[in-house]
Amino acid sequence: MNRLKRYMARWKSLSGREKLSFVKSAMCLTVIKAGLVFLPFSTFRKFFDWFSKSKTKKEISQQEIKQTVWAVASAAHHLPFELLCLPQALATKFLLREVPFLTLEIGVAIDASKTFQAHAWVEKNGSFIIGDWDENISYQRLWVWK
């Protein structure tokens, strides 16, 4: 019960813009998760490319980018199913689709222990937007999705 009270208090403290951003992120994550679960990846990728195409590119403030990243990460944390790095990166890329020079990247860890670890993240001009990692890990990029 205390947890619910904390969530409600936090929700009430959000601005209308933050609430809208959270709801959009939650809906986007839900659709992406369903697509990743129920569609072959090649089909999902075609749909995602089609839906995320934007004819216009525009710069938005760093604050708007941070708000979108906050909303995606918060929604991913609160939804009742697991949303790891790929759905979060896809949602961020979709919600910021009009921002120029944004790339979704997928890589594998270069690890002496030889355990396989994949990771997805979003960058803008080489700077992390979402999905940064511990500096003790090094990832080899396998795929860049523009």
Secondary structure, 3 states (H helix, E strand, C coil): CHHHHHHHHHHHHCCHHHHHHHHHHHHHHHHHHHHHHHCCHHHHHHHHHHHHCCCCCCCCCHHHHHHHHHHHHHHHHHCCCCCCHHHHHHHHHHHCCCCCCEEEEEEEEECCCCCCCEEEEEEECCEEEECCCCCCCEEEEEEEEC
